[in-house]
């Protein structure tokens, strides 16, 4: 990583220099299917990591933040980190380094936007208590599965059940037994090749019939984790505009493979976790009101990546998974923060964004112990139709709440969207590590 020049600006981290059933159509595909690779390709938490780092604030803390950007790529699939893709994931290397730096064993780490649970996994492995909250029922479900120990017997049961389901679904396919298609299922034939959709519906019937025990919940997420990989188009298509060619039987094999991967990751996490460490607590909730989940002045570290203004619509990102797992989406759509304005603007609605930012920062200040820290990964976004320098906006809102900006380290991020290039044409777009301290 290139060495960055320390900023000369104010102690406030700031810089302007600077991710009943419906009838289904018949399978009309004529070309032979080609089996997909058995080894999953590497998934990265960030689309771009690397390059010069611009820093400001306390020199020692800024240097620590700069080192955190120099991520250990080997941790991307360590423990349970590679189990289930999720938009905007924090890199495990950043989470691990931050927890080691600003907490001690048995301290409480809180992630109010926990997503799929990266912070919780790392906190558990380092012997810290952890609480995660998220408005997405999908994120909470993934985080629970990734942090719930099954023990040797439970892991064996998970793999055995996945194997049984895969074999039964394969046998049903060989005997031409058509699964029941849910009322919402007809549209899924636009996302998946017909032979893939039929196999997925057969698998889903068997998976959803398992009891909602820890193993049953894990099976549901093993099924969910493969959906995007099996779509006609997407990030793994050969070229833009082309559809993927997927062999019959591959969905069933991938279910078993993912169960084996999860069992292995959980075994590694259980081995790494110090004796006596409490399992992380994960709850469906709102970062703007953590009262029921986290006590006042109880946390040594808040470690989180709040939504970026006008960047992600998490409900839309995971539309297929909400449908196939039958998770409630409307409440999440209403509660998610920072999505592009429904009133026609490109970025987040200014009034709603400012209010949400103030409220979640208020809650972070409330749950932190005096002298505790908040490390936030934030990205420059769009509010209204204007670019927002995230560290400056957060510092302005945080200081009156007793959260003092300490240091910042920022890296440039590419702007691929044409409209975003127009908005940021005179302003570098960056992603930032922003450290705050509770008075």
JOPEZI-V290449 format. One line per field, one symbol per residue. psi: psi as a letter, one per 40 degrees, with the letter a starting at -180 (. if undefined). burial: b if it has 9 or more other ideal C-beta (glycine too) atoms within 8 Angstrom, else e. A space follows every 10 residues. Layout:
psi->???
burial->???
This chain:
psi->hihihhieai dhhiiee..i iihiiihehd iiihiiidhi ihiididhhi iihhiiahdd dddddddddg ihdeedeibe dedhihhfii hddddddddd deiiheihhh hegebefddd dddddefiii hhiiehdddd dddddeehhe iddddddddd dddddddddd ddddefhhih hideedeeed diiddddddd dddddddeei ifaddddddd dddddeddde idiaeeidih eiiihhihed dddddddddd dddddddddd ddhiiehiii hhihaheege dedhihfehd hhhigiihhf digddddfdd ddddefihdd ddddeiheii heeeidaihd dddddddddd ddddddeiih eiihhhhiih ahhbfiihhd ddddddddde eehhhdiihi iiiihdhddd dddfdehhhi iihhhihh.
burial->eeebeebeee ebbbbeebee ebebeeeeee eebeebeeeb eebbbeeeee ebbbbbbeee bbbbbbebbe beeebbebbb bbbbebebbb bbbbbbbbbe eebeeebbbb bbbbbbbbbb bbbbbbbbbb bbbbbbbbbb bbbbbbbbbb eeebbbbbbe bbbebbbbbb ebbeeeeebe beeebbebbe bbbbbbbbbb bbbbbbbeeb eeeebbbbbb bbbbbbbbbb bbebeebeee eeebebbebb bbbbbbbbbb bbbebbbbbb eebeeebeeb bbbebebbbb eebbeebebb bbbbbbbbbb bbebbeebbb bbbbbebebe ebbeebbbbb beeebbbbbe eebbebbbbb bbbbbbbbbe ebbbbbbbbb bbbbeebbbb bbbbbebbbe bebbbbbbbb bbbeeeeeeb bebbeebebb bbbbbbbbe
